[in-house]
Amino acid sequence: MADKSAIEWTDATWNPIVGCSILSPGCTHCYAMRMAARIEAMGGAKHYAGTTKKVNGNTIWTGKLALAPEHILTQPLRWARPRRIFVNSMGDMFHEDVPYEWIDRVFAVMALAPQHTFQVLTKRAARMRAYASGFECDGARRLNVAAAAGRMMEDGDNAHDYVANLGWPLPNVWLGVSAERRVEWLERTTELRQTPAAVRFVSAEPLLGDLGQLDLTGLDWIIAGGESGPDSRPMHPAWPRSIRDQCQAAGVPFFFKQWGEWNTRGHAFGIGVVKQPHAEIDGLSIVAPWGREDVIMARVGKKAAGRLLDGIEHNAMPELREVPAL
């Protein structure tokens, strides 16, 4: 939980549920695994205990999930200034082992904090669709969330009635999926389009391949970015350019988050040929991972690599929508 976040497309992070398990190639170098291990080692946040383990010297998720203590779960209710809040940067709220009752409590807090915009991101797109569809089918999910709100607040009856009478989907909750390659894009956006949400978005980060021709129907926002951190994989410049151009043509807001560790900017590499896939030049790690005459990337670090795509910052976002006050 952080009142201020270094993540470029949000203002704060909030982790009501922590823990996860590896699902697809985008998880391989997940920063949250390393961060969870550090938090667990410090010992201050007991609910992180057992969420990670070491395997061959690398930190990975164990699959253990934990609901945060009440003071963390209700933290957004005490933030008066409106914020964009990234929900569950340290796990996946729609992991198959997270009980619906926990998710109900998270949605109750989001419903009770209409001053904020909540950005929920998952790799478990089918489970998110199944959960969110419960608000529209027979109203049972809405009543469960209202009941959770009533139990959580001192003025329980007012909280229950306020949530029960809200329009669904909640206008201050954005639902999104991660999609690192075309196969994940096709699978997860198919589920996302069927998910009731005020805003549907996709985070193509870490972008690990060309997404090809995109169907942007029903999608409100696309984020793209390269991988950072140890053992990060380079992102071919053509991949985010293609997403940018298709978003522009379709009128969909596009946000370029970062290059990650690798870039060509500011270095005399650019287009060319290297005889080996990896090399060291002037103390920099150089790679041409695509195996032909192509872009040669230098590992320069996240800060030096920056977030300019063809000299421009791309910061477009969906418009915020008003929610009736509690």
Short mmCIF file of the C-alpha atoms (twelve columns), coordinates in Angstrom:
data_MODEL
# 
_entry.id   MODEL 
# 
loop_
_atom_site.group_PDB 
_atom_site.id 
_atom_site.type_symbol 
_atom_site.label_atom_id 
_atom_site.label_alt_id 
_atom_site.label_comp_id 
_atom_site.label_asym_id 
_atom_site.label_seq_id 
_atom_site.Cartn_x 
_atom_site.Cartn_y 
_atom_site.Cartn_z 
_atom_site.pdbx_PDB_model_num 
ATOM 1   C CA . MET A 1   0.000   0.000   0.000   1 
ATOM 2   C CA . ALA A 2   1.381   3.391   -0.974  1 
ATOM 3   C CA . ASP A 3   -0.274  6.788   -0.965  1 
ATOM 4   C CA . LYS A 4   2.054   7.724   -3.823  1 
ATOM 5   C CA . SER A 5   3.146   5.372   -6.571  1 
ATOM 6   C CA . ALA A 6   6.047   5.410   -9.014  1 
ATOM 7   C CA . ILE A 7   3.866   3.577   -11.540 1 
ATOM 8   C CA . GLU A 8   3.305   6.123   -14.276 1 
ATOM 9   C CA . TRP A 9   -0.380  5.452   -14.938 1 
ATOM 10  C CA . THR A 10  -1.648  5.562   -11.360 1 
ATOM 11  C CA . ASP A 11  -1.409  7.749   -8.246  1 
ATOM 12  C CA . ALA A 12  -1.414  5.160   -5.454  1 
ATOM 13  C CA . THR A 13  -1.330  1.413   -4.882  1 
ATOM 14  C CA . TRP A 14  -3.561  -0.593  -2.559  1 
ATOM 15  C CA . ASN A 15  -3.094  -4.276  -1.777  1 
ATOM 16  C CA . PRO A 16  -6.116  -5.748  0.004   1 
ATOM 17  C CA . ILE A 17  -5.103  -9.243  -1.173  1 
ATOM 18  C CA . VAL A 18  -1.491  -10.400 -1.557  1 
ATOM 19  C CA . GLY A 19  0.161   -13.427 -3.122  1 
ATOM 20  C CA . CYS A 20  -0.075  -15.134 -6.486  1 
ATOM 21  C CA . SER A 21  1.293   -17.965 -8.644  1 
ATOM 22  C CA . ILE A 22  3.056   -17.990 -12.004 1 
ATOM 23  C CA . LEU A 23  0.624   -18.298 -14.908 1 
ATOM 24  C CA . SER A 24  2.270   -17.176 -18.180 1 
ATOM 25  C CA . PRO A 25  5.602   -15.822 -19.527 1 
ATOM 26  C CA . GLY A 26  4.839   -12.298 -18.350 1 
ATOM 27  C CA . CYS A 27  5.107   -13.600 -14.759 1 
ATOM 28  C CA . THR A 28  8.675   -14.891 -15.093 1 
ATOM 29  C CA . HIS A 29  10.411  -11.760 -13.812 1 
ATOM 30  C CA . CYS A 30  7.507   -10.309 -11.825 1 
ATOM 31  C CA . TYR A 31  8.726   -7.432  -9.642  1 
ATOM 32  C CA . ALA A 32  5.993   -8.183  -7.092  1 
ATOM 33  C CA . MET A 33  7.562   -11.554 -6.256  1 
ATOM 34  C CA . ARG A 34  10.826  -9.883  -5.322  1 
ATOM 35  C CA . MET A 35  9.058   -7.097  -3.435  1 
ATOM 36  C CA . ALA A 36  6.900   -9.569  -1.508  1 
ATOM 37  C CA . ALA A 37  10.019  -11.467 -0.430  1 
ATOM 38  C CA . ARG A 38  11.583  -8.241  0.877   1 
ATOM 39  C CA . ILE A 39  8.413   -7.302  2.762   1 
ATOM 40  C CA . GLU A 40  8.211   -10.807 4.214   1 
ATOM 41  C CA . ALA A 41  11.875  -10.667 5.313   1 
ATOM 42  C CA . MET A 42  11.335  -7.348  7.112   1 
ATOM 43  C CA . GLY A 43  8.610   -9.002  9.167   1 
ATOM 44  C CA . GLY A 44  6.347   -5.986  9.598   1 
ATOM 45  C CA . ALA A 45  3.497   -7.205  7.404   1 
ATOM 46  C CA . LYS A 46  2.612   -10.628 8.787   1 
ATOM 47  C CA . HIS A 47  0.123   -11.480 6.043   1 
ATOM 48  C CA . TYR A 48  2.991   -11.736 3.510   1 
ATOM 49  C CA . ALA A 49  4.460   -14.715 5.393   1 
ATOM 50  C CA . GLY A 50  4.760   -17.753 3.148   1 
ATOM 51  C CA . THR A 51  3.763   -16.017 -0.085  1 
ATOM 52  C CA . THR A 52  7.211   -16.537 -1.690  1 
ATOM 53  C CA . LYS A 53  10.025  -19.070 -1.662  1 
ATOM 54  C CA . LYS A 54  13.484  -19.507 -3.152  1 
ATOM 55  C CA . VAL A 55  13.985  -21.973 -6.011  1 
ATOM 56  C CA . ASN A 56  17.474  -22.288 -7.516  1 
ATOM 57  C CA . GLY A 57  18.322  -18.913 -6.036  1 
ATOM 58  C CA . ASN A 58  15.286  -17.165 -7.528  1 
ATOM 59  C CA . THR A 59  12.272  -15.841 -5.642  1 
ATOM 60  C CA . ILE A 60  8.924   -17.197 -6.826  1 
ATOM 61  C CA . TRP A 61  5.359   -17.185 -5.595  1 
ATOM 62  C CA . THR A 62  4.238   -20.161 -3.511  1 
ATOM 63  C CA . GLY A 63  0.565   -19.778 -4.440  1 
ATOM 64  C CA . LYS A 64  -0.422  -18.733 -0.923  1 
ATOM 65  C CA . LEU A 65  -2.973  -15.898 -0.853  1 
ATOM 66  C CA . ALA A 66  -3.748  -13.652 2.109   1 
ATOM 67  C CA . LEU A 67  -6.356  -11.021 2.918   1 
ATOM 68  C CA . ALA A 68  -4.788  -7.867  4.342   1 
ATOM 69  C CA . PRO A 69  -5.600  -6.670  7.882   1 
ATOM 70  C CA . GLU A 70  -8.613  -4.417  8.316   1 
ATOM 71  C CA . HIS A 71  -6.598  -1.178  8.502   1 
ATOM 72  C CA . ILE A 72  -5.131  -1.882  5.062   1 
ATOM 73  C CA . LEU A 73  -8.382  -3.176  3.617   1 
ATOM 74  C CA . THR A 74  -10.176 0.068   4.514   1 
ATOM 75  C CA . GLN A 75  -7.306  2.490   3.792   1 
ATOM 76  C CA . PRO A 76  -8.872  4.144   0.690   1 
ATOM 77  C CA . LEU A 77  -11.815 5.222   2.856   1 
ATOM 78  C CA . ARG A 78  -9.408  7.480   4.775   1 
ATOM 79  C CA . TRP A 79  -7.874  9.073   1.679   1 
ATOM 80  C CA . ALA A 80  -9.955  12.209  1.150   1 
ATOM 81  C CA . ARG A 81  -8.174  13.562  -1.931  1 
ATOM 82  C CA . PRO A 82  -9.318  11.765  -5.106  1 
ATOM 83  C CA . ARG A 83  -6.747  9.347   -6.498  1 
ATOM 84  C CA . ARG A 84  -6.346  6.792   -9.235  1 
ATOM 85  C CA . ILE A 85  -5.608  3.643   -7.243  1 
ATOM 86  C CA . PHE A 86  -3.987  0.518   -8.701  1 
ATOM 87  C CA . VAL A 87  -5.614  -2.392  -6.883  1 
ATOM 88  C CA . ASN A 88  -3.459  -5.397  -6.009  1 
ATOM 89  C CA . SER A 89  -0.041  -4.572  -7.401  1 
ATOM 90  C CA . MET A 90  1.232   -7.386  -5.130  1 
ATOM 91  C CA . GLY A 91  -1.017  -10.163 -6.350  1 
ATOM 92  C CA . ASP A 92  -4.005  -11.056 -8.504  1 
ATOM 93  C CA . MET A 93  -7.404  -10.390 -6.952  1 
ATOM 94  C CA . PHE A 94  -9.062  -12.880 -9.295  1 
ATOM 95  C CA . HIS A 95  -6.631  -15.712 -8.607  1 
ATOM 96  C CA . GLU A 96  -8.509  -19.011 -8.614  1 
ATOM 97  C CA . ASP A 97  -7.856  -19.503 -4.874  1 
ATOM 98  C CA . VAL A 98  -9.169  -16.105 -3.741  1 
ATOM 99  C CA . PRO A 99  -12.635 -16.613 -2.169  1 
ATOM 100 C CA . TYR A 100 -15.431 -14.525 -3.613  1 
ATOM 101 C CA . GLU A 101 -16.077 -13.293 -0.058  1 
ATOM 102 C CA . TRP A 102 -12.686 -11.534 -0.088  1 
ATOM 103 C CA . ILE A 103 -13.423 -9.957  -3.452  1 
ATOM 104 C CA . ASP A 104 -16.802 -8.800  -2.129  1 
ATOM 105 C CA . ARG A 105 -15.017 -6.916  0.649   1 
ATOM 106 C CA . VAL A 106 -12.669 -5.229  -1.834  1 
ATOM 107 C CA . PHE A 107 -15.595 -4.176  -4.028  1 
ATOM 108 C CA . ALA A 108 -17.398 -2.894  -0.942  1 
ATOM 109 C CA . VAL A 109 -14.498 -0.551  -0.170  1 
ATOM 110 C CA . MET A 110 -14.362 0.612   -3.788  1 
ATOM 111 C CA . ALA A 111 -18.097 1.282   -3.727  1 
ATOM 112 C CA . LEU A 112 -17.801 3.227   -0.465  1 
ATOM 113 C CA . ALA A 113 -14.982 5.419   -1.820  1 
ATOM 114 C CA . PRO A 114 -16.568 7.148   -4.833  1 
ATOM 115 C CA . GLN A 115 -13.971 9.932   -4.721  1 
ATOM 116 C CA . HIS A 116 -11.357 7.514   -6.088  1 
ATOM 117 C CA . THR A 117 -10.919 5.672   -9.375  1 
ATOM 118 C CA . PHE A 118 -9.848  2.057   -8.868  1 
ATOM 119 C CA . GLN A 119 -7.782  0.266   -11.540 1 
ATOM 120 C CA . VAL A 120 -8.041  -3.525  -11.222 1 
ATOM 121 C CA . LEU A 121 -5.679  -5.612  -13.354 1 
ATOM 122 C CA . THR A 122 -5.702  -9.408  -13.684 1 
ATOM 123 C CA . LYS A 123 -4.342  -12.286 -15.719 1 
ATOM 124 C CA . ARG A 124 -7.363  -14.408 -14.694 1 
ATOM 125 C CA . ALA A 125 -9.757  -12.796 -17.150 1 
ATOM 126 C CA . ALA A 126 -12.335 -15.588 -17.137 1 
ATOM 127 C CA . ARG A 127 -12.741 -15.468 -13.369 1 
ATOM 128 C CA . MET A 128 -13.062 -11.684 -13.409 1 
ATOM 129 C CA . ARG A 129 -15.800 -11.960 -16.032 1 
ATOM 130 C CA . ALA A 130 -17.623 -14.618 -14.003 1 
ATOM 131 C CA . TYR A 131 -17.483 -12.494 -10.852 1 
ATOM 132 C CA . ALA A 132 -18.468 -9.198  -12.487 1 
ATOM 133 C CA . SER A 133 -21.330 -10.823 -14.413 1 
ATOM 134 C CA . GLY A 134 -22.943 -11.615 -11.060 1 
ATOM 135 C CA . PHE A 135 -23.816 -7.951  -10.652 1 
ATOM 136 C CA . GLU A 136 -26.045 -8.039  -13.721 1 
ATOM 137 C CA . CYS A 137 -27.546 -11.541 -13.779 1 
ATOM 138 C CA . ASP A 138 -29.732 -11.669 -10.669 1 
ATOM 139 C CA . GLY A 139 -28.295 -8.970  -8.413  1 
ATOM 140 C CA . ALA A 140 -26.963 -11.500 -5.901  1 
ATOM 141 C CA . ARG A 141 -23.407 -10.257 -6.176  1 
ATOM 142 C CA . ARG A 142 -24.525 -6.679  -5.560  1 
ATOM 143 C CA . LEU A 143 -26.352 -7.778  -2.402  1 
ATOM 144 C CA . ASN A 144 -23.282 -9.672  -1.169  1 
ATOM 145 C CA . VAL A 145 -21.112 -6.591  -1.661  1 
ATOM 146 C CA . ALA A 146 -23.716 -4.421  0.062   1 
ATOM 147 C CA . ALA A 147 -23.754 -6.837  3.002   1 
ATOM 148 C CA . ALA A 148 -19.946 -6.682  3.174   1 
ATOM 149 C CA . ALA A 149 -20.133 -2.869  3.185   1 
ATOM 150 C CA . GLY A 150 -22.659 -2.949  5.998   1 
ATOM 151 C CA . ARG A 151 -20.441 -5.148  8.158   1 
ATOM 152 C CA . MET A 152 -17.402 -2.997  7.485   1 
ATOM 153 C CA . MET A 153 -18.765 0.415   8.489   1 
ATOM 154 C CA . GLU A 154 -19.975 1.781   11.818  1 
ATOM 155 C CA . ASP A 155 -23.082 3.174   10.116  1 
ATOM 156 C CA . GLY A 156 -23.692 -0.244  8.622   1 
ATOM 157 C CA . ASP A 157 -27.302 0.258   7.540   1 
ATOM 158 C CA . ASN A 158 -26.498 3.433   5.572   1 
ATOM 159 C CA . ALA A 159 -23.456 1.814   3.956   1 
ATOM 160 C CA . HIS A 160 -25.486 -1.261  3.013   1 
ATOM 161 C CA . ASP A 161 -28.283 0.784   1.464   1 
ATOM 162 C CA . TYR A 162 -25.900 3.107   -0.387  1 
ATOM 163 C CA . VAL A 163 -24.065 0.205   -2.033  1 
ATOM 164 C CA . ALA A 164 -27.251 -1.764  -2.713  1 
ATOM 165 C CA . ASN A 165 -28.706 1.202   -4.604  1 
ATOM 166 C CA . LEU A 166 -25.645 2.014   -6.716  1 
ATOM 167 C CA . GLY A 167 -25.750 1.506   -10.451 1 
ATOM 168 C CA . TRP A 168 -23.608 -1.367  -11.727 1 
ATOM 169 C CA . PRO A 169 -21.006 -1.676  -13.042 1 
ATOM 170 C CA . LEU A 170 -19.461 0.811   -10.629 1 
ATOM 171 C CA . PRO A 171 -18.443 3.917   -12.605 1 
ATOM 172 C CA . ASN A 172 -15.279 4.400   -10.503 1 
ATOM 173 C CA . VAL A 173 -13.916 0.869   -11.066 1 
ATOM 174 C CA . TRP A 174 -11.881 0.077   -14.168 1 
ATOM 175 C CA . LEU A 175 -11.286 -3.581  -14.997 1 
ATOM 176 C CA . GLY A 176 -8.292  -4.672  -17.067 1 
ATOM 177 C CA . VAL A 177 -6.196  -7.617  -18.166 1 
ATOM 178 C CA . SER A 178 -2.480  -8.127  -18.797 1 
ATOM 179 C CA . ALA A 179 -1.499  -9.351  -22.256 1 
ATOM 180 C CA . GLU A 180 2.190   -9.864  -22.968 1 
ATOM 181 C CA . ARG A 181 1.920   -11.765 -26.279 1 
ATOM 182 C CA . ARG A 182 -0.689  -12.274 -28.982 1 
ATOM 183 C CA . VAL A 183 -1.912  -15.538 -27.443 1 
ATOM 184 C CA . GLU A 184 -2.640  -13.821 -24.127 1 
ATOM 185 C CA . TRP A 185 -4.189  -10.839 -25.924 1 
ATOM 186 C CA . LEU A 186 -6.645  -13.034 -27.817 1 
ATOM 187 C CA . GLU A 187 -7.599  -15.149 -24.814 1 
ATOM 188 C CA . ARG A 188 -7.912  -12.409 -22.216 1 
ATOM 189 C CA . THR A 189 -9.473  -9.620  -24.268 1 
ATOM 190 C CA . THR A 190 -12.175 -12.036 -25.444 1 
ATOM 191 C CA . GLU A 191 -13.137 -12.480 -21.786 1 
ATOM 192 C CA . LEU A 192 -12.689 -8.782  -21.011 1 
ATOM 193 C CA . ARG A 193 -15.159 -7.672  -23.681 1 
ATOM 194 C CA . GLN A 194 -17.810 -9.803  -21.980 1 
ATOM 195 C CA . THR A 195 -17.031 -8.309  -18.557 1 
ATOM 196 C CA . PRO A 196 -19.380 -5.582  -17.287 1 
ATOM 197 C CA . ALA A 197 -17.150 -2.594  -16.511 1 
ATOM 198 C CA . ALA A 198 -17.258 1.186   -16.699 1 
ATOM 199 C CA . VAL A 199 -13.807 1.114   -18.327 1 
ATOM 200 C CA . ARG A 200 -12.063 -1.907  -19.849 1 
ATOM 201 C CA . PHE A 201 -8.309  -1.679  -20.294 1 
ATOM 202 C CA . VAL A 202 -5.319  -3.787  -21.318 1 
ATOM 203 C CA . SER A 203 -1.765  -3.607  -19.991 1 
ATOM 204 C CA . ALA A 204 0.614   -4.975  -22.618 1 
ATOM 205 C CA . GLU A 205 3.529   -5.067  -20.194 1 
ATOM 206 C CA . PRO A 206 5.982   -6.632  -20.231 1 
ATOM 207 C CA . LEU A 207 5.444   -6.637  -23.983 1 
ATOM 208 C CA . LEU A 208 7.156   -9.829  -25.164 1 
ATOM 209 C CA . GLY A 209 6.044   -10.072 -28.776 1 
ATOM 210 C CA . ASP A 210 4.195   -8.508  -31.676 1 
ATOM 211 C CA . LEU A 211 0.484   -8.424  -30.849 1 
ATOM 212 C CA . GLY A 212 -0.387  -8.260  -34.537 1 
ATOM 213 C CA . GLN A 213 -3.689  -6.855  -35.778 1 
ATOM 214 C CA . LEU A 214 -5.726  -5.806  -32.760 1 
ATOM 215 C CA . ASP A 215 -9.458  -5.905  -32.265 1 
ATOM 216 C CA . LEU A 216 -9.976  -2.844  -30.073 1 
ATOM 217 C CA . THR A 217 -13.758 -3.108  -30.000 1 
ATOM 218 C CA . GLY A 218 -15.103 -2.584  -26.501 1 
ATOM 219 C CA . LEU A 219 -11.710 -1.580  -25.087 1 
ATOM 220 C CA . ASP A 220 -11.251 1.870   -23.556 1 
ATOM 221 C CA . TRP A 221 -7.528  2.128   -22.839 1 
ATOM 222 C CA . ILE A 222 -4.285  0.382   -23.815 1 
ATOM 223 C CA . ILE A 223 -1.007  0.530   -21.877 1 
ATOM 224 C CA . ALA A 224 2.258   -0.780  -23.341 1 
ATOM 225 C CA . GLY A 225 5.698   -1.114  -21.837 1 
ATOM 226 C CA . GLY A 226 8.938   -3.053  -21.760 1 
ATOM 227 C CA . GLU A 227 10.336  -5.157  -18.948 1 
ATOM 228 C CA . SER A 228 12.604  -3.790  -16.229 1 
ATOM 229 C CA . GLY A 229 14.598  -5.398  -13.460 1 
ATOM 230 C CA . PRO A 230 17.114  -8.263  -13.368 1 
ATOM 231 C CA . ASP A 231 17.159  -10.554 -16.426 1 
ATOM 232 C CA . SER A 232 14.711  -8.304  -18.253 1 
ATOM 233 C CA . ARG A 233 13.887  -9.099  -21.871 1 
ATOM 234 C CA . PRO A 234 14.146  -6.397  -24.571 1 
ATOM 235 C CA . MET A 235 11.109  -5.061  -26.414 1 
ATOM 236 C CA . HIS A 236 11.378  -4.597  -30.180 1 
ATOM 237 C CA . PRO A 237 10.446  -0.971  -31.032 1 
ATOM 238 C CA . ALA A 238 8.048   -2.141  -33.746 1 
ATOM 239 C CA . TRP A 239 5.804   -3.797  -31.162 1 
ATOM 240 C CA . PRO A 240 4.692   -0.684  -29.211 1 
ATOM 241 C CA . ARG A 241 4.655   1.379   -32.410 1 
ATOM 242 C CA . SER A 242 2.099   -0.981  -33.905 1 
ATOM 243 C CA . ILE A 243 -0.102  -0.735  -30.803 1 
ATOM 244 C CA . ARG A 244 0.210   3.064   -30.788 1 
ATOM 245 C CA . ASP A 245 -0.740  3.368   -34.448 1 
ATOM 246 C CA . GLN A 246 -3.723  1.035   -34.145 1 
ATOM 247 C CA . CYS A 247 -4.987  2.856   -31.057 1 
ATOM 248 C CA . GLN A 248 -4.675  6.173   -32.851 1 
ATOM 249 C CA . ALA A 249 -6.630  4.870   -35.834 1 
ATOM 250 C CA . ALA A 250 -9.373  3.485   -33.573 1 
ATOM 251 C CA . GLY A 251 -9.529  6.495   -31.249 1 
ATOM 252 C CA . VAL A 252 -8.517  4.449   -28.193 1 
ATOM 253 C CA . PRO A 253 -6.332  6.202   -25.558 1 
ATOM 254 C CA . PHE A 254 -2.760  4.862   -25.576 1 
ATOM 255 C CA . PHE A 255 -0.279  5.092   -22.696 1 
ATOM 256 C CA . PHE A 256 3.387   4.197   -23.213 1 
ATOM 257 C CA . LYS A 257 4.693   3.349   -19.763 1 
ATOM 258 C CA . GLN A 258 8.378   2.618   -20.349 1 
ATOM 259 C CA . TRP A 259 11.050  0.958   -22.467 1 
ATOM 260 C CA . GLY A 260 12.261  -0.995  -19.455 1 
ATOM 261 C CA . GLU A 261 15.962  -1.777  -19.250 1 
ATOM 262 C CA . TRP A 262 16.599  -1.758  -23.022 1 
ATOM 263 C CA . ASN A 263 16.558  0.969   -25.660 1 
ATOM 264 C CA . THR A 264 18.415  2.292   -28.684 1 
ATOM 265 C CA . ARG A 265 17.902  5.968   -27.775 1 
ATOM 266 C CA . GLY A 266 21.100  7.956   -27.307 1 
ATOM 267 C CA . HIS A 267 23.384  5.211   -28.581 1 
ATOM 268 C CA . ALA A 268 25.037  4.530   -31.936 1 
ATOM 269 C CA . PHE A 269 23.406  1.151   -32.461 1 
ATOM 270 C CA . GLY A 270 19.979  1.444   -34.064 1 
ATOM 271 C CA . ILE A 271 19.603  -0.695  -37.181 1 
ATOM 272 C CA . GLY A 272 22.448  -3.066  -37.958 1 
ATOM 273 C CA . VAL A 273 23.836  -6.546  -37.812 1 
ATOM 274 C CA . VAL A 274 25.631  -8.312  -34.982 1 
ATOM 275 C CA . LYS A 275 27.427  -11.609 -35.553 1 
ATOM 276 C CA . GLN A 276 26.300  -13.000 -32.220 1 
ATOM 277 C CA . PRO A 277 22.960  -12.569 -30.408 1 
ATOM 278 C CA . HIS A 278 24.675  -10.954 -27.397 1 
ATOM 279 C CA . ALA A 279 27.795  -8.848  -27.107 1 
ATOM 280 C CA . GLU A 280 29.532  -6.283  -24.907 1 
ATOM 281 C CA . ILE A 281 30.309  -2.920  -26.515 1 
ATOM 282 C CA . ASP A 282 31.745  -0.029  -24.531 1 
ATOM 283 C CA . GLY A 283 30.669  -1.705  -21.306 1 
ATOM 284 C CA . LEU A 284 27.029  -2.013  -22.373 1 
ATOM 285 C CA . SER A 285 25.168  -5.251  -22.881 1 
ATOM 286 C CA . ILE A 286 24.051  -5.350  -26.523 1 
ATOM 287 C CA . VAL A 287 21.470  -7.713  -27.952 1 
ATOM 288 C CA . ALA A 288 19.874  -8.413  -31.310 1 
ATOM 289 C CA . PRO A 289 17.448  -11.071 -30.105 1 
ATOM 290 C CA . TRP A 290 15.429  -11.320 -33.286 1 
ATOM 291 C CA . GLY A 291 18.125  -13.170 -35.219 1 
ATOM 292 C CA . ARG A 292 18.388  -11.061 -38.362 1 
ATOM 293 C CA . GLU A 293 19.285  -7.579  -39.564 1 
ATOM 294 C CA . ASP A 294 17.204  -5.618  -37.157 1 
ATOM 295 C CA . VAL A 295 17.154  -3.218  -34.225 1 
ATOM 296 C CA . ILE A 296 20.073  -3.650  -31.852 1 
ATOM 297 C CA . MET A 297 19.178  -2.878  -28.264 1 
ATOM 298 C CA . ALA A 298 21.464  -1.696  -25.471 1 
ATOM 299 C CA . ARG A 299 20.805  -2.419  -21.821 1 
ATOM 300 C CA . VAL A 300 21.041  1.080   -20.365 1 
ATOM 301 C CA . GLY A 301 18.752  0.847   -17.329 1 
ATOM 302 C CA . LYS A 302 15.172  1.947   -16.840 1 
ATOM 303 C CA . LYS A 303 15.895  5.616   -16.145 1 
ATOM 304 C CA . ALA A 304 18.182  6.099   -19.163 1 
ATOM 305 C CA . ALA A 305 15.880  4.105   -21.425 1 
ATOM 306 C CA . GLY A 306 13.022  6.438   -20.508 1 
ATOM 307 C CA . ARG A 307 9.499   6.406   -21.847 1 
ATOM 308 C CA . LEU A 308 9.659   8.360   -25.089 1 
ATOM 309 C CA . LEU A 309 8.300   6.512   -28.101 1 
ATOM 310 C CA . ASP A 310 9.687   8.156   -31.239 1 
ATOM 311 C CA . GLY A 311 10.455  11.234  -29.181 1 
ATOM 312 C CA . ILE A 312 6.985   11.602  -27.647 1 
ATOM 313 C CA . GLU A 313 5.458   10.764  -24.263 1 
ATOM 314 C CA . HIS A 314 2.120   9.045   -24.670 1 
ATOM 315 C CA . ASN A 315 -0.043  9.645   -21.592 1 
ATOM 316 C CA . ALA A 316 -3.614  9.326   -22.852 1 
ATOM 317 C CA . MET A 317 -6.164  7.959   -20.397 1 
ATOM 318 C CA . PRO A 318 -9.935  7.393   -20.290 1 
ATOM 319 C CA . GLU A 319 -12.087 10.170  -18.897 1 
ATOM 320 C CA . LEU A 320 -13.015 9.934   -15.218 1 
ATOM 321 C CA . ARG A 321 -16.692 9.338   -14.477 1 
ATOM 322 C CA . GLU A 322 -18.610 10.856  -11.592 1 
ATOM 323 C CA . VAL A 323 -20.073 8.691   -8.822  1 
ATOM 324 C CA . PRO A 324 -22.769 9.820   -6.367  1 
ATOM 325 C CA . ALA A 325 -21.318 10.699  -2.969  1 
ATOM 326 C CA . LEU A 326 -21.911 8.496   0.052   1 
# 
